Amino acid sequence: MEHTYKYAWIIPFLPFPVTMLIGFGLLLIPAATKNIRRMWAFPSVLMLTIAMVFSVNLSIQQINGNFIYQYLWSWTVNNDFSLKIDPMSILITTVGIMVLIYSDNYMSHDQGYLRFFAYMSFFNTSMLGLVTSSNLIQIYIFWELVGMCSYLLIGFWFTRPIAASACQKAFVTNRIGDFGLLLGILGFYWITGSLEFRDLFEIVTNLIHNNGVDSLFVTLCASFLFLGAVAKSAQFPLHIWLPDAMEGPTPISALIHAATMVAAGIFLVARLLPLFIVIPYIMNLISLIGVITVLLGATLALAQRDIKRSLAYSTMSQLGYIMLALGIGSYKAALFHLITHAYSKALLFLGSGSIIHAMESIVGFSPDKSQNMFLMGGLTKYIPITRITFLLGTLSLCGIPPLACFWSKDEILNDSWLYSPIFAIIASFTAGFTAFYMFRMYLLTFDGHLRIHFQNYSSTKNSSFYSISLWGKEVPQEKKKKLLFSTMNTKMYFFSKNTYQIENNFQNRVRVRYFSTYFRNKYTYTYPHESDNTMLFPMLILVLFTLFIGSIGIDFGRIDPDLLSKWLTPSTKFFHQNESSDFYDFLKNAVFSVSIAFFGLFIASILYGSVYSSLQNLSLVNSFVKKSRKIIFLDLIKNVIYNWSYNRGYIDIFYTKIFTGNVRELAKLVQFFDRHIIDGMINGIGVVNFFIGEGIKYMGGGRISSYLFLYFSFVSIFLLILYFLYINLFIFL
């Protein structure tokens, strides 16, 4: 066992050589590296797969042995580098592998393919290093690396101004939390003299129980630590960066929302929960921020039109559930929901990428429209596999049994009833909002008929779909036609065997149909089509996780504790863990939340589904609609809720006017003061000296007696002025 843990360091560092090789290849032999660019997906997946095997092996040994193991490596004279094996490494590696396989085809036509895989491998390395860290200094190092990678990946298409702005917004917002995290680390090091988790927990607990430390200072330091998690996990009020982060490639969105960036903040709070639990004010703050984020994220997702932005607000709301669970001390339920939500949300984001991929296959359909759900609809007959996987992910996030998120979310709701009925009511009714906006997303995308108008292929000119910042160089019109017909019968492989030139980046494998007009002119139209096997395979694997991962937290009356509790035993031994009720009581308590979820599905199907169109023919429904329109109050509520959601709760506008606007005005004032006052004084002295010198040089005659006369004359006048001022001052006093 000790021999196995001795080599546990390879878990976080295995993906790193891929980043180094790609980087050195692009610097030293760029032409050769780009010629074999499609081969770099294989070592990226292979290295992460080996890390996953090690993580699974070590976790199985922990479950069987029911103990914790921490291995130390000396890296300085008096310090050790240590790794703490954690179940989160399995989550990161499995989701990361699926995203990398998916990205091989999704990014195959992008000119930044190699740069993308270099960033991705470094992103996985940073997150694995974060979750295996056993002290605060290692946490902070990898914390900053995760933030750097997210900045690079969100702004991957940096030539697009909106993407460049989004990565800057994420960077600045997270710097606020990172500064707070640094202050908290320094504060606790001052108190305890140690950064190791085990020592930190024991020392702080003893000091608080013996009144050996100022409680206000400890609370302040803990608040700073929590501020870092608030920014990284997009909790209120530092959530504003998350929706704009959707400007990066869709595989990045899946990785950020499922297993890396936003999961880092949750992981930090979970790791430090033995510290927070002895500070009641911090636990109350964590639960309060969590319940506010739950409700805010759900309401902001109600009226969004961008499919990825709607999923982003969904992530914000679900992370609020996890933060609420941590705030009430329900560690197991929080980590359980983090795992189930990660697989379901990764499935949904990869599904949205497949949808966007299908919509962009329509000639002349620009990327800014390919994510608009109001331009979709009727995609079931075009992308049936994506539709099934997206539906299962949607139902899981809605909390419909027996899918994964049902088990974890209802465990959080049950524990919240024991802590605070008010928080429980808010969280329960937010589950109805979740079901509504998630099923709304599904219906707008797949139900009904396609709501766009096809364009003539030959009339498509200067389409932004062929933007160099997105897909590479512009392809001439005649070359596009030849490429279209040459790729009609291309076979699909698991790892694509075709090596595409960067300039030949037209979306291949499209479905082409011909329509002959009265004048026998032939027009070509393209329709949405199903994704490649390389993109479908990860989605199908994630479907299996979505269907069965919830079983790890179910107690079917076994003699031993459930699998999840044994899995998390090494992390929960520092504090008391709330024990859940048995299986039948759990199902009985879940009736209320499931009923609310089904009610949300029903309302969404009426407002956005084909059910509404069939009910419109009924006179009873028509009369009810006409009467409802006369009720101004209901219409006012509808408009207020819609405007609140569509405008992001006006929070971004508030930040722009209060903070961004005032900072810019202050910057202008400082610039004016620096340019006209500070620089003006310096430049003014120089100008005055210049003119004085110019004037004096014409007064010189070369006679020393004349110079002495002028000198003493000025000195005498100066002394007389001083004497005159002294006399007047003496008389005045």
KAVENDA-V646497 format. One record per residue. OMEGA is omega as a letter, one per 40 degrees, with the letter a starting at -180 (* if undefined). D_FIRST is the distance of its C-alpha to the first C-alpha in Angstrom with 2 decimals. Layout:
omega->OMEGA d_first->D_FIRST
omega->OMEGA d_first->D_FIRST
This chain:
omega->i d_first->0.00
omega->i d_first->3.79
omega->i d_first->5.35
omega->a d_first->5.17
omega->i d_first->6.47
omega->a d_first->8.69
omega->i d_first->10.66
omega->a d_first->11.04
omega->a d_first->14.54
omega->a d_first->15.83
omega->i d_first->16.06
omega->a d_first->19.16
omega->i d_first->20.57
omega->a d_first->20.61
omega->a d_first->23.99
omega->i d_first->25.59
omega->i d_first->26.63
omega->i d_first->28.80
omega->a d_first->30.70
omega->a d_first->31.26
omega->i d_first->32.43
omega->a d_first->34.82
omega->i d_first->36.15
omega->i d_first->36.81
omega->i d_first->38.25
omega->i d_first->40.69
omega->a d_first->41.73
omega->a d_first->42.12
omega->a d_first->42.93
omega->a d_first->43.81
omega->a d_first->45.96
omega->i d_first->43.43
omega->i d_first->40.61
omega->i d_first->42.86
omega->i d_first->43.96
omega->a d_first->40.46
omega->a d_first->39.53
omega->i d_first->38.61
omega->a d_first->35.89
omega->i d_first->33.80
omega->a d_first->32.74
omega->i d_first->30.59
omega->i d_first->28.25
omega->i d_first->28.06
omega->a d_first->26.90
omega->a d_first->24.60
omega->i d_first->22.68
omega->i d_first->22.31
omega->i d_first->21.25
omega->i d_first->18.33
omega->i d_first->17.35
omega->i d_first->17.78
omega->i d_first->15.54
omega->a d_first->12.60
omega->i d_first->13.65
omega->a d_first->14.02
omega->a d_first->10.67
omega->i d_first->8.93
omega->i d_first->11.82
omega->i d_first->11.57
omega->i d_first->8.15
omega->a d_first->9.97
omega->a d_first->13.00
omega->a d_first->11.80
omega->i d_first->10.10
omega->i d_first->12.91
omega->i d_first->11.61
omega->i d_first->11.53
omega->a d_first->9.30
omega->a d_first->11.44
omega->a d_first->11.15
omega->i d_first->14.52
omega->i d_first->16.59
omega->i d_first->20.03
omega->i d_first->22.79
omega->a d_first->25.74
omega->a d_first->26.69
omega->a d_first->26.13
omega->i d_first->23.92
omega->i d_first->20.35
omega->a d_first->19.30
omega->i d_first->16.51
omega->i d_first->15.04
omega->a d_first->14.47
omega->a d_first->12.95
omega->i d_first->15.86
omega->a d_first->17.28
omega->a d_first->20.20
omega->i d_first->18.53
omega->i d_first->18.81
omega->a d_first->22.44
omega->a d_first->23.30
omega->a d_first->21.98
omega->i d_first->23.60
omega->i d_first->26.86
omega->i d_first->26.86
omega->a d_first->26.61
omega->a d_first->29.49
omega->i d_first->31.57
omega->i d_first->31.16
omega->i d_first->32.28
omega->a d_first->35.12
omega->a d_first->36.13
omega->i d_first->36.65
omega->a d_first->39.81
omega->a d_first->40.76
omega->a d_first->40.99
omega->a d_first->42.16
omega->a d_first->45.72
omega->a d_first->44.96
omega->i d_first->45.73
omega->a d_first->42.71
omega->a d_first->40.21
omega->i d_first->38.29
omega->i d_first->38.41
omega->a d_first->37.08
omega->i d_first->33.92
omega->i d_first->33.37
omega->a d_first->33.63
omega->i d_first->31.42
omega->i d_first->28.51
omega->i d_first->28.89
omega->i d_first->29.17
omega->i d_first->25.83
omega->a d_first->24.22
omega->a d_first->25.86
omega->i d_first->24.87
omega->i d_first->21.18
omega->i d_first->21.31
omega->a d_first->23.14
omega->i d_first->20.81
omega->a d_first->17.70
omega->a d_first->19.76
omega->i d_first->19.25
omega->a d_first->22.76
omega->a d_first->26.30
omega->i d_first->27.11
omega->i d_first->24.40
omega->a d_first->25.57
omega->i d_first->29.12
omega->a d_first->28.55
omega->i d_first->26.94
omega->i d_first->29.42
omega->i d_first->32.27
omega->i d_first->30.84
omega->i d_first->30.64
omega->i d_first->34.24
omega->i d_first->35.37
omega->i d_first->33.98
omega->i d_first->35.63
omega->a d_first->38.85
omega->a d_first->38.80
omega->i d_first->38.06
omega->i d_first->40.51
omega->a d_first->43.15
omega->i d_first->42.18
omega->a d_first->45.79
omega->i d_first->47.13
omega->i d_first->50.62
omega->a d_first->51.17
omega->a d_first->52.43
omega->i d_first->50.88
omega->i d_first->47.37
omega->i d_first->47.87
omega->a d_first->49.05
omega->a d_first->46.11
omega->i d_first->43.46
omega->i d_first->45.48
omega->i d_first->45.73
omega->a d_first->41.97
omega->a d_first->41.44
omega->a d_first->44.03
omega->a d_first->42.98
omega->i d_first->39.33
omega->i d_first->40.49
omega->i d_first->41.92
omega->a d_first->38.60
omega->i d_first->36.75
omega->i d_first->39.30
omega->i d_first->38.76
omega->i d_first->34.99
omega->i d_first->35.58
omega->i d_first->38.00
omega->i d_first->35.61
omega->i d_first->32.81
omega->i d_first->35.37
omega->a d_first->36.76
omega->i d_first->33.53
omega->i d_first->32.70
omega->a d_first->36.18
omega->a d_first->35.59
omega->a d_first->32.15
omega->a d_first->31.70
omega->i d_first->28.13
omega->i d_first->26.68
omega->a d_first->23.15
omega->a d_first->22.90
omega->i d_first->21.70
omega->a d_first->24.45
omega->a d_first->26.94
omega->a d_first->26.68
omega->a d_first->27.04
omega->a d_first->29.86
omega->i d_first->31.88
omega->i d_first->31.64
omega->a d_first->32.91
omega->a d_first->35.62
omega->a d_first->36.91
omega->a d_first->37.03
omega->a d_first->38.84
omega->a d_first->41.10
omega->a d_first->39.89
omega->i d_first->40.10
omega->a d_first->42.67
omega->i d_first->41.70
omega->i d_first->43.71
omega->i d_first->41.84
omega->i d_first->38.40
omega->i d_first->39.64
omega->i d_first->40.97
omega->i d_first->37.74
omega->i d_first->35.80
omega->i d_first->38.51
omega->i d_first->38.01
omega->a d_first->34.29
omega->i d_first->35.25
omega->i d_first->37.92
omega->i d_first->35.36
omega->i d_first->33.79
omega->a d_first->37.33
omega->a d_first->38.20
omega->a d_first->35.03
omega->i d_first->34.94
omega->i d_first->38.73
omega->i d_first->39.68
omega->e d_first->43.30
omega->a d_first->45.06
omega->a d_first->43.01
omega->a d_first->42.61
omega->a d_first->45.42
omega->a d_first->43.38
omega->i d_first->41.46
omega->i d_first->44.40
omega->i d_first->45.58
omega->i d_first->42.14
omega->i d_first->42.98
omega->i d_first->44.99
omega->i d_first->41.96
omega->a d_first->41.08
omega->i d_first->39.99
omega->i d_first->36.43
omega->i d_first->35.96
omega->i d_first->37.29
omega->a d_first->34.79
omega->i d_first->31.83
omega->a d_first->33.26
omega->a d_first->34.04
omega->a d_first->30.95
omega->a d_first->27.81
omega->a d_first->28.68
omega->a d_first->31.71
omega->i d_first->32.75
omega->a d_first->29.27
omega->i d_first->28.47
omega->i d_first->30.95
omega->a d_first->29.70
omega->i d_first->26.12
omega->i d_first->27.43
omega->i d_first->29.32
omega->a d_first->26.43
omega->a d_first->24.12
omega->a d_first->27.00
omega->i d_first->28.16
omega->i d_first->27.14
omega->a d_first->29.54
omega->a d_first->32.24
omega->i d_first->32.28
omega->i d_first->33.83
omega->a d_first->36.57
omega->a d_first->38.70
omega->i d_first->40.87
omega->i d_first->38.01
omega->i d_first->36.79
omega->i d_first->40.39
omega->i d_first->40.67
omega->a d_first->37.53
omega->i d_first->38.84
omega->i d_first->42.35
omega->a d_first->41.33
omega->a d_first->39.25
omega->i d_first->42.16
omega->i d_first->44.61
omega->i d_first->42.46
omega->a d_first->42.09
omega->a d_first->45.88
omega->a d_first->46.78
omega->a d_first->44.50
omega->a d_first->45.82
omega->i d_first->49.46
omega->i d_first->49.20
omega->a d_first->47.86
omega->a d_first->50.84
omega->a d_first->53.30
omega->i d_first->51.30
omega->i d_first->52.44
omega->a d_first->49.71
omega->a d_first->46.97
omega->i d_first->44.15
omega->i d_first->45.58
omega->i d_first->45.77
omega->i d_first->42.08
omega->i d_first->41.40
omega->i d_first->43.18
omega->i d_first->41.32
omega->i d_first->38.01
omega->a d_first->39.52
omega->a d_first->40.47
omega->i d_first->37.14
omega->i d_first->35.31
omega->i d_first->37.87
omega->a d_first->36.68
omega->i d_first->33.11
omega->i d_first->34.46
omega->i d_first->36.62
omega->i d_first->33.71
omega->a d_first->31.85
omega->i d_first->35.11
omega->i d_first->35.53
omega->a d_first->31.98
omega->a d_first->30.86
omega->a d_first->27.44
omega->i d_first->26.12
omega->a d_first->29.37
omega->i d_first->29.36
omega->i d_first->25.93
omega->a d_first->26.81
omega->i d_first->30.09
omega->a d_first->28.59
omega->a d_first->26.47
omega->i d_first->29.40
omega->a d_first->31.91
omega->a d_first->29.95
omega->i d_first->30.02
omega->a d_first->33.61
omega->i d_first->34.86
omega->i d_first->33.30
omega->a d_first->35.13
omega->a d_first->38.34
omega->i d_first->38.30
omega->i d_first->37.66
omega->i d_first->40.41
omega->i d_first->42.70
omega->i d_first->42.07
omega->i d_first->43.15
omega->i d_first->46.21
omega->i d_first->47.08
omega->i d_first->46.59
omega->a d_first->49.06
omega->i d_first->51.58
omega->i d_first->51.56
omega->i d_first->52.54
omega->a d_first->55.94
omega->i d_first->58.19
omega->a d_first->59.28
omega->a d_first->56.81
omega->a d_first->55.45
omega->a d_first->51.91
omega->i d_first->53.26
omega->a d_first->54.62
omega->i d_first->51.76
omega->a d_first->49.76
omega->a d_first->52.73
omega->a d_first->52.31
omega->i d_first->56.07
omega->a d_first->56.70
omega->a d_first->54.37
omega->i d_first->54.82
omega->a d_first->55.14
omega->a d_first->52.05
omega->a d_first->51.02
omega->a d_first->53.04
omega->a d_first->51.80
omega->a d_first->48.02
omega->a d_first->47.25
omega->i d_first->43.52
omega->a d_first->43.03
omega->a d_first->45.15
omega->a d_first->43.02
omega->a d_first->39.74
omega->i d_first->41.46
omega->i d_first->42.92
omega->i d_first->39.60
omega->i d_first->38.10
omega->a d_first->41.26
omega->i d_first->41.22
omega->a d_first->37.58
omega->i d_first->38.40
omega->a d_first->41.51
omega->i d_first->39.45
omega->i d_first->40.79
omega->e d_first->38.86
omega->a d_first->36.73
omega->a d_first->35.44
omega->a d_first->32.37
omega->i d_first->34.07
omega->a d_first->36.10
omega->a d_first->33.26
omega->a d_first->31.96
omega->a d_first->35.42
omega->i d_first->36.90
omega->i d_first->34.15
omega->a d_first->35.08
omega->i d_first->38.74
omega->i d_first->38.29
omega->a d_first->36.51
omega->i d_first->39.18
omega->i d_first->41.94
omega->a d_first->40.55
omega->a d_first->40.50
omega->i d_first->43.74
omega->a d_first->46.16
omega->i d_first->47.58
omega->a d_first->44.27
omega->i d_first->43.59
omega->i d_first->47.03
omega->a d_first->46.60
omega->a d_first->43.17
omega->a d_first->44.49
omega->i d_first->47.60
omega->i d_first->45.70
omega->i d_first->43.84
omega->i d_first->47.31
omega->i d_first->47.88
omega->i d_first->44.59
omega->a d_first->45.72
omega->a d_first->49.11
omega->i d_first->48.20
omega->i d_first->45.40
omega->i d_first->47.73
omega->i d_first->50.51
omega->a d_first->48.42
omega->a d_first->47.85
omega->i d_first->51.55
omega->a d_first->52.88
omega->a d_first->50.76
omega->a d_first->51.12
omega->i d_first->54.03
omega->a d_first->57.72
omega->i d_first->59.01
omega->a d_first->58.12
omega->i d_first->59.88
omega->i d_first->60.46
omega->i d_first->63.37
omega->a d_first->62.72
omega->i d_first->64.28
omega->a d_first->66.14
omega->a d_first->63.88
omega->a d_first->66.68
omega->a d_first->67.44
omega->a d_first->64.00
omega->i d_first->64.45
omega->i d_first->62.28
omega->i d_first->59.70
omega->i d_first->56.93
omega->a d_first->54.53
omega->a d_first->54.86
omega->a d_first->54.14
omega->a d_first->52.70
omega->a d_first->50.29
omega->a d_first->48.81
omega->i d_first->49.13
omega->a d_first->50.52
omega->i d_first->54.05
omega->a d_first->57.06
omega->i d_first->58.02
omega->a d_first->61.77
omega->a d_first->63.33
omega->i d_first->64.32
omega->i d_first->60.90
omega->a d_first->59.33
omega->i d_first->61.57
omega->a d_first->60.73
omega->i d_first->57.02
omega->a d_first->57.36
omega->a d_first->59.08
omega->a d_first->56.84
omega->a d_first->53.70
omega->a d_first->55.14
omega->a d_first->53.76
omega->i d_first->50.46
omega->a d_first->47.62
omega->i d_first->44.34
omega->a d_first->41.01
omega->i d_first->37.41
omega->a d_first->36.89
omega->a d_first->40.50
omega->a d_first->41.91
omega->i d_first->44.87
omega->a d_first->44.80
omega->i d_first->47.14
omega->a d_first->49.20
omega->a d_first->49.00
omega->i d_first->52.72
omega->a d_first->52.58
omega->i d_first->50.71
omega->a d_first->52.72
omega->a d_first->50.64
omega->i d_first->50.81
omega->i d_first->50.73
omega->i d_first->53.23
omega->a d_first->55.55
omega->i d_first->59.13
omega->a d_first->62.24
omega->i d_first->65.89
omega->i d_first->68.87
omega->i d_first->72.43
omega->a d_first->75.04
omega->a d_first->78.76
omega->i d_first->79.27
omega->i d_first->76.64
omega->a d_first->74.37
omega->i d_first->70.73
omega->a d_first->68.08
omega->i d_first->64.32
omega->i d_first->61.97
omega->a d_first->58.20
omega->i d_first->56.36
omega->a d_first->52.82
omega->a d_first->50.42
omega->a d_first->46.95
omega->i d_first->44.10
omega->i d_first->42.47
omega->i d_first->39.72
omega->i d_first->37.33
omega->a d_first->38.08
omega->a d_first->38.25
omega->i d_first->34.93
omega->i d_first->32.76
omega->i d_first->35.13
omega->i d_first->34.74
omega->i d_first->30.92
omega->i d_first->31.24
omega->i d_first->33.71
omega->i d_first->31.08
omega->a d_first->28.85
omega->a d_first->31.99
omega->a d_first->32.81
omega->a d_first->29.54
omega->i d_first->27.18
omega->a d_first->29.09
omega->a d_first->27.87
omega->a d_first->24.47
omega->a d_first->26.48
omega->i d_first->28.88
omega->a d_first->28.84
omega->i d_first->30.74
omega->i d_first->30.91
omega->i d_first->27.54
omega->i d_first->26.39
omega->i d_first->23.10
omega->a d_first->23.41
omega->a d_first->23.74
omega->a d_first->20.89
omega->i d_first->21.68
omega->i d_first->21.58
omega->a d_first->18.08
omega->a d_first->17.07
omega->a d_first->18.80
omega->i d_first->17.89
omega->a d_first->15.85
omega->a d_first->19.03
omega->a d_first->21.62
omega->a d_first->20.76
omega->a d_first->23.30
omega->a d_first->26.32
omega->a d_first->27.94
omega->i d_first->27.59
omega->i d_first->30.68
omega->a d_first->30.34
omega->i d_first->32.10
omega->a d_first->34.64
omega->a d_first->34.20
omega->a d_first->34.61
omega->i d_first->38.38
omega->i d_first->39.19
omega->i d_first->37.29
omega->i d_first->39.41
omega->i d_first->42.53
omega->a d_first->41.94
omega->a d_first->41.23
omega->a d_first->44.77
omega->a d_first->46.28
omega->i d_first->44.00
omega->i d_first->44.18
omega->i d_first->47.97
omega->i d_first->48.14
omega->i d_first->46.08
omega->i d_first->48.43
omega->i d_first->51.38
omega->i d_first->50.14
omega->a d_first->49.77
omega->i d_first->53.31
omega->i d_first->54.85
omega->i d_first->53.24
omega->i d_first->54.51
omega->a d_first->58.00
omega->a d_first->58.17
omega->a d_first->56.49
omega->i d_first->56.30
omega->i d_first->58.83
omega->a d_first->59.43
omega->a d_first->61.44
omega->i d_first->63.75
omega->i d_first->64.51
omega->a d_first->65.23
omega->a d_first->67.61
omega->a d_first->70.25
omega->a d_first->70.46
omega->a d_first->73.35
omega->i d_first->71.57
omega->i d_first->68.71
omega->i d_first->71.19
omega->i d_first->73.26
omega->i d_first->70.20
omega->i d_first->69.17
omega->i d_first->72.73
omega->a d_first->72.87
omega->i d_first->69.51
omega->i d_first->70.77
omega->a d_first->73.56
omega->a d_first->71.14
omega->a d_first->70.81
omega->i d_first->68.23
omega->i d_first->65.71
omega->i d_first->66.34
omega->i d_first->65.89
omega->i d_first->62.52
omega->a d_first->61.42
omega->a d_first->62.49
omega->a d_first->60.88
omega->a d_first->57.50
omega->a d_first->57.72
omega->i d_first->58.74
omega->a d_first->56.05
omega->a d_first->53.33
omega->a d_first->54.75
omega->i d_first->55.28
omega->i d_first->51.73
omega->a d_first->53.08
omega->a d_first->55.16
omega->i d_first->52.25
omega->i d_first->52.15
omega->i d_first->55.93
omega->i d_first->55.67
omega->a d_first->53.13
omega->a d_first->55.27
omega->a d_first->58.43
omega->a d_first->57.22
omega->a d_first->54.45
omega->a d_first->54.79
omega->a d_first->58.59
omega->i d_first->58.96
omega->i d_first->56.52
omega->i d_first->58.55
omega->i d_first->61.79
omega->i d_first->60.42
omega->i d_first->59.35
omega->i d_first->62.88
omega->i d_first->64.39
omega->i d_first->62.27
omega->i d_first->63.20
omega->i d_first->66.88
omega->a d_first->66.72
omega->a d_first->64.99
omega->a d_first->67.30
omega->a d_first->70.61
omega->a d_first->70.32
omega->i d_first->68.04
omega->i d_first->68.89
omega->i d_first->72.46
omega->a d_first->72.97
omega->a d_first->71.70
omega->i d_first->73.63
omega->i d_first->76.67
omega->i d_first->76.80
omega->a d_first->76.68
omega->i d_first->79.43
omega->i d_first->81.64
omega->i d_first->81.31
omega->a d_first->82.16
omega->i d_first->85.38
omega->i d_first->86.36
omega->i d_first->85.95
omega->a d_first->87.95
omega->a d_first->90.69
omega->a d_first->90.90
omega->i d_first->91.20
omega->i d_first->94.53
omega->a d_first->95.85
omega->i d_first->95.47
omega->i d_first->98.74
omega->a d_first->97.65
omega->a d_first->99.65
omega->a d_first->97.77
omega->i d_first->100.45
omega->i d_first->99.82
omega->i d_first->96.06
omega->i d_first->96.68
omega->i d_first->99.14
omega->a d_first->96.67
omega->a d_first->93.88
omega->i d_first->95.96
omega->i d_first->97.36
omega->i d_first->93.92
omega->i d_first->92.85
omega->i d_first->96.03
omega->a d_first->95.55
omega->i d_first->91.96
omega->i d_first->93.10
omega->i d_first->95.90
omega->i d_first->93.46
omega->i d_first->91.21
omega->i d_first->94.28
omega->i d_first->95.49
omega->a d_first->92.13
omega->a d_first->92.06
omega->a d_first->95.59
omega->i d_first->94.91
omega->i d_first->91.69
omega->i d_first->93.58
omega->a d_first->96.32
omega->i d_first->93.84
omega->* d_first->92.00
